[in-house]
Amino acid sequence: MTRPFELMDLNLPELRRRAVQAARGEVPFDCLLKGGTVLDVITGERRLGDVGLVGPLIASVHEPGRFENAASVVNATGTFIAPGLIDTHMHIESSMVTPAAYAQAVVPRGVTTVVWDPHEFGNVVGIAGVNWAADAVIDLPLRVMLLAPSSVPSAPGLERAGADFDATVLEDLLARQEIAGIAEMMNMRGIIEGDARMEGIIQAGLTTRKLVCGHARGLSGPDLQAFVTAGVSSDHELVSADDLLEKLRAGLTIELRGSHDHLLPEFVAALNRLGHLPQTVTLCTDDVFPDDLHKGGGLDDVVRRLVRYGMRPEWALQAATINAARRLERQDLGVIAPGRRADLVLFEDLESFEARRVFVSGREVAAGGALLQPALEASSEILQGTVKLCHLSPDDFRVAVDSPDARQVKIATIDRPRFTQWGEAIADVVDAHVVPPEGTTLISVIHRHGLAEPIVRTGFLTGWGDWRGAFASTVSHDSHNLTVFGRNPVDMAVAANAVIDAGGGLAVVSDGIVQALLPLPLGGLVSQAHLGEVAAQFSAVRQAMDGIVDWQPPYLVFKACFGATLACNAGPHQTDLGIADVETGRLLPSPILQIF
């Protein structure tokens, strides 16, 4: 699939011939950027220079004033001319807006290329979701390199999604020109232990010589070595500076992500101690919530924060440009140099990184913080009607005890919001239902894709604070079943039904009243509204959540609610099948361990 902004092959003889002539001053440039300071991401230099463009090509980078002949001239005085920023791992769905709305937000800020893993849509509507993603980006001024989702579901046998992508499905996807590789391999235990399904998926990537991207959270020592040896070549799931260094030494490309801000200062300090930026350090956003995207931006915000935390601007830009281009095997991107693709950003300075003008393949696409032409929306009918559930009652969220004489039970608990562990507690039984022990929070997951009976599976969390209401969401990584948190089954039912009625989304309830609602009718993940409206609604949800939970950063935060069902990560997690532990293969349909 060829996108309009890539229609012209850089190696067409007539294009190269004209660019060579322009570089020699024999014919005019199509566009000449004059008077700027060129950021050389190869040498780390800042030097005054003019940049001449011919079609999508950079034809010449030369000293100021050497050539004046051009069809159009851009005054770049006072700006830094840098390559377009490249986001090496992200999920557009996490911003809860369409690809067109996402492009409208990030391109004017200097992001010209993103590597999109659409596994959220894949988990909900299968191949149709991947196809929709491919169609939705064709006409955008944002270059989108699409990956084939490898984790549909992320933990097979321990959860159910809306589809199932095995090696055969991956082979078909990888045969497509627009698919750049395999998205993050999240079933870490399956890869390390030689699971046939995972071996087949990796082999599909290795055979096609396309990217095989990773998700190596918590892996170290022999497990990390095995994970890399299996064929995985990148990771963004860093948990500490030591983890960063071990993975660099293992040869992984690091996708240093902005979504875990509390870790960035120690990463910067560790890289500064090295004294140089490894060529295998790239940058990514991974997940950006809509209010953060609207206010702070995308990868430009990651660059800005890294510099604020002490990274040299040249290093941050190298990671976001040339290092990323090398990782993606895109020799045409990531450098301001002759013969490369003209993806250029004119930044005001190297602190705020405010983009004055943005060029993609030689065309000016944004100026003054806005696209010059609106991004085109794709038809989204295929993503409608994905919450296939009827209304739920408060009793659905109570854990029943199958013994009329029971007075107490021993229950399994899921301890801690992150890096979960198994725990146990004794609970009273009243009217044949478990009374949640003091200090526990209920988590219920309901299959919502229509492929299985929608049984409410409820577990008990500890370390999640004292809840004074309920939260329901169809954004629940990565199978995206309906997930409900709370202490009061009445509030939980109200929240769940509000989301069901909205066709998907987020709802906060206290005292039986919906305090905030964000409808996400496209796959239960995304809104058709513009970013400003979605950001405002999401911000209202955040604020309402602050009223029902007392957060304790860095782990007990609002974002933890969306990853609480991520069954591919180590430790117990609640899924639509029960409490699942990928490390041991343990699956408890009910949290009740013993009845007294």
Buried (B, 14 or more C-beta within 10 A) or exposed (E): EEBEBBEBEBEEEEBBEBBBBBBEBEBBBBBBBBBBBBBBBEEBEBEEBBBBBBBBBBBBBBEBEEBEEBEEBBEBEEBBBBBBBBBBBBBBBBBBBBBBBBBBBBBBBBBBBBBBBBBBBBBBBBBBBBBBBBBBBBBBBBBBBBBBBBBBBBBBBBBBBBBBBBBEBBBBBBEBEBBBBBBBBBBBBBBBEEBEBBBBBBBBBEEBEBBBBBBBBBBBEEBBBBBBEBBBBBBBBBBEBEBBBBBBEBEBBBBBBBBBBEBBBBBBEBBBEEEEBBEBBBBBBBBBBBBBBBEBBBBBBBBBBBBEBEBBBBBBBBBBBBBBBBBBEBEBBBBBBBBBBBBBBBBEEBEEBBBBBBBBBBBBBBBEEEBBEEBEEBEBEBBBBBBEBEEBEBEBBBBBBEEEEBEBBBBBBBBBBBEBBBBEBEBBBEEEBBBBBEBBBBBBBBBBBEEEEBBBBBBBBBBBBEBBBBBBBBBBBBBBBBBBBBBBBBBBBBBBBBBBBBBBBBBBBBEEEBBBBBBBBBBBBBBBBBBBBBBBBBBBBBEBBEEBBEBEEBBBBBBBBBBBBBBBBBBBBBBBBBBBBBEEEBBBEBBBEEBE
